[in-house]
């Protein structure tokens, strides 16, 4: 049976809408009619480069993984949701048997089946199957669009709450004011951070961050002629400390730094501005080979952590923060597209702005035959 229009990546910069068969579900699975899917930077990376690290697109693959929809069919053993329920979709099914899964770190499962990560198809289709416990019912005050935003919000929850272990009244600096960076700021604010510093090289993004969740903003100075990245980062960190009154210890120190940019100079600056004994979490992915001053790491006895997707409890906390109004994801949705214009949605996201000049924060693609204004 096939009535499943799907947005398929056939090769680098080669996409088209194809009909695919409707997935069959197992007893513990659900079939979800996908209503909203957000475009992630990883989707664009696969489109443009055909790979991210060791994940290589070797055959046609449906894109998309930030999704929400309505349960269309349930397996015989499913009890937590029913047909018609509106759900946020956690897009990674794990083995539940390996050491990582049993330790409660299922995001590190070596056999995870993750939407739109080769060779697994993603959510930009009419239907998507997933284990029923990864379909989270949405409260009435959350829209399906909000539901799609629970995926990037869960990334932020994992980085800030789980790995960063942020406590109330601590100070945070976030490098990069894209969707994940902004959501890291929002989560930090919701969890009681006393200071949330946003850092970016685009003034308009900093202005948005200040209005959205940041208490302070910092625009790095331009790099000087013949200045190395390390030299620039040292100068940038010093300028940031002086302008914002950041100390290495005490009440004016930064407890937690999160980098959502992946830029080498941001990483280098971040480890220099975080307090002695503080925590640095890498969320964004850029050049995998960066120069890090290990003397700074050692002498300050920093805790450095990588943040990969999300784990147990992250989706439920994300939904709770949004449903309670502590995190508002609606302002981040800047562009909306019907399914038939998925190609244009990706081009707009790739360009960073639409033809009218409006900057992109998050673009949402509606499912097949779903109105872009449908809640």
N, C-alpha and C positions, 0 to 999 in steps of 0.2 A: 504494500500500500504506500502511495507517495502523494502527499499534498504538503510538502515540507520545503518551501522555498528557502534557500540557504545562500549566504554570502561567502563565496569560496575564494580563497587565495590559491591561484594555480601556479604562480611563480612570482619573481620580483616585479612589483608594480603591475601585476596581471591578476585582476579580480573579475568575477562575474557572479550573477545570481543563477543558481542551478536548482533543479528539483532533486531532492534526495529522499530516500525512504524514511518513513516514520520509525523511530527507534522502538524496539520491543523492550519491555521492562521486566525485571526479575521480581520475585515476591516482595523484596524489601525496598523496591525503587518506586519512584513516581515519574510520570511524564508531565512536564510543565509546558504550557503554551506560553512562550516567551513574549512579553509585552514591551519591555524596555531593556536596552543594552547600552552601556556607556563605552566610549572608546578609550582604551588605556594606551600609554606610551609603548607598551610591549607589542600591542597589536600593530601600531604604526611601524615599529622596528622590524617586525616580521615582514610587513608589506614592502618596506624599502630595502632591507638587507637580506631577508630570507633566513635569518638566524639570530639567536641571542645566545652567546656563549656556546655551550655544547648542544643547545636545542636547535636543530637544523630542519627546515621545512624541505622534505624530500619528496612529498607527494601532496596533491591538493588537500587543503585544510580549511574548514569553516573557522572564521575569525570570531572574536568576542568572548568575554568571560565575566564582565560586570553586569549582572542581569537580575531581573525579577519578572515574575509572571503569575499565571493562574494554573493551579493543578488541574490537569485534564484527565488523568487516569492514575489510579493507585494500585500497587501490587497487593497480593492476597494477604500479606502479613503486615501491611502498613496500618498504624493506629494513630500516629501523631498529626496527620493532616488528612483532609478529605477533598474530593473533587469540588472545585469552585473556590478553594482557599487561595488568597493572594499571598505569595511567598517571595522572600529574598532567597537567592540561590547561591550557596557556597560552592564554587566550581571545581573543587579538588576532592576526588574520591580516593581514599587511601586503603592500604591492605588490611589494617587493623590487627596485624599479627606480628609485625617486625618490632625490633627493639625500640625504635623511635615512637611508633604508635603506642606501644605498651607503656612507655615513659611519659606519655601525654605530650609528645612533641611531634604530632602527626604531620606537621608541615615539612618534616625532614624524612618522611617515608620515601625510600628509594623507588617504590613502585606506584607512586601517586599517579592517578589519571586526572590531569588538569586540563580544563577547557582551553582550547586554542594554544596548547603547547604541544608541538609535534610529538607523536602523530595524531593526537586527539582533536576531534572537531570541537568547535566552540558554540556559543549561544546565539550567534546571529542567524537564526533559523526560526521557523514557526514552532518547532518542538525540540525539547532537550530532556534527556533522562538523567536522573541522579539519585543517589541513595536518599531515602525519605528524611533521614535525620539531618541532611544538609539543605533541606527546604524549611526555611524559618517563617512562620506565619507573621504577617505584617499587622500591626495594630491599626484600627480604623483611621487614626490621624496621620498615618504615613501613606503616601501615594506609591504607585508602582515605580515611578521615577525615583522617589526616595529609596525604594527597595533596591534599585540598581546601584545606588550610591553607597549601599552598605558594604560593598566589596572594597572600594578604596578607603572607606572609613574604618573597616576592619584592619587594613594594612596599618593605618595610623594608630589604632588602638593597640595592636601588637607591638609596634615600635615604642610607643610612649608609655603605655601601662604595663605591658608584659615584660619587655626587655629593658626599657628605661627605668622601670619601677618608680615612676614619678610619685612623689608625695606632695600633699598640700603645702603651699607656701614656698615651694622650690622655684628656682629660676631656670628657664629653658631658652635656648637659641636654636632656631631652625633655618637652615640654609636651603633656599629654593622655594619659590612661592607658586609652584604648580599645584595641581589638585591634592596630591599626597602631602606636600609641605603645608598647605593651608589647613588640611584636616588634622595634621599633627599639632598645629597651633591650636586648633579648636578643641581637640581632645585634651591638650595640656591645660587650656583655660578651664574646660569643664571639670577637670580633676583637681582644680584649685591652685594652679601655678600662680605665683605672685607676679612673675614677670615673664613675658613671652616676646622674644626678640626675633623679628623676621629679617632675613638677609637675602637680597637678590640684586641683579645688575640691571633690572628693568624697573624704572621709577613707577610706571603705572601698576605693576604687580605689587610693589610695596605699598602703594596707596590703597589698593584693594585689601591687602593683608591687614593694614592698620584699621580699616573700617570693619573688617571681618572678625579678627581674633587677636591680632598682635597688640602689645602695649607699647612696643618700640620698634623702629625700623632702622636698617642700616644699608646705605648704598655704597658699595666698595669703590675706592678711587680707581681711575684707569691705570692700567699697567704702563710703566715707563719704558722707553726705548732701551733695548738690550737687557732688560731686567728679567731674571729667571723667575720661574713660577715660585720657587722656594723663597727667593728674595721678596717677591711681591707679597706672598702670604705672610711673611714676618712683618712687613710694613703694614699690610692690611689688618692683621690682628692687633697691632699696636694702635692704629687709628681707631679701630673699633672699641678698644679698651678706653682710650682717651675720650672719645665722643660720648660713649654710653656709660662711663664711670664703672667699668667692669674691673673687679679685683680678682686676684688669684685665690683668695681665701675670704671667709667671712660673709656677711649679709649681701654684699655686692657681687659675690662670685656667681658663676653659672654652674649649676649642678648637673645639667644634662644638655648635651648638644646632639641634634639630629641633622644629618645631611640627607636632603631629599633631591639633591641636584646631580650628584655623581661627578661633579666637576673637581678636578684635582686640587685647584687652589682653595676650594671650599673645604675640602677634607683637611688640607694643610692648615688652613686658618682655624678650623673647628677645634683641632686638638690643642691649638695654642691658646684659645680663649676659654676652654672649659677649665674648671677649677682643679687644683691638685686633689687627686683621689676621686675625681668626677667620672661621669659615664659619657661615652661617645657611641652613638648608634648610627650605622650606615644603612640608610633605607634606599637611596637612589642608586641607579646603576649607570655608570659612564664608562670611561676607559678602564678596563680591568687592571691595568698595570699603572700604578701611581706611586709617586715618591713620598714616603712618610718618614718623618724625623723620629726614629725610634728612641733617640735620647729623650725627647719630650715625653713620649709615652712612658718610658721607664722612670725618668726622674720625677714625673708627676704621679706615677703609679696609677695610670688611667685604666679604666675598664672599657675595652673596645669590643663592640658587638656588631655582628651582621644581622640584618632583619630580613627574613624571607617569608613573604606572604603573611599568613596568619595561622593561629593554632586554636586549641580548645578554649572556649569561652570568649574569643574575640568577636565573633559575629553577634552572639547574644548581648555583649556589652555595647557594641556599636548600635544595635537596634534600640537598646534601652536609652542610650544617650540621645539618639535622634527622637525617639517617641516622647521623652520627657522634656524636649525642647532645649536641652543643654548643649546640643550641637545641631546647628541648622545647616543642612546640606543644600537647600534650595538655591541659595545665592550662587553656588558654584556651577550650576547648569546654565551655560551661556548660549548654547546652540542646540536646536532640535531638528531632526531629519526623519522623513518617512523612510521605510525600508527600501523603497525603489531608488532612493538617493544616498544609499550607503557609500557608494564610491565618492560622491561629493563630500560626505561627512568626513571620510578619511583624508581627503585632500585638504579640507579646511583645517582639520586638526594638525596635519603635517605642516601646513603653512603657518600655523599659529594665529591665523585670523581669517575671517570670511571676506568675500569680495567687497563688502561694504566697509571693511577696515576694522570691524569689531574683533577684539582679541578673544581667543579661545581659552576658556578654563576647562570646561567639560562639555563634550558633545554627546548627546543621547540619540540613539537610533531606535525608532519604534519597530515593533515586530511586524511581520507581513499583515497587511490590511488593518493595521492599528493606527488610529489617528494620533498625530504628534501631540495633541492637546488632551488625550485621554489620560485620566488620573490613574 
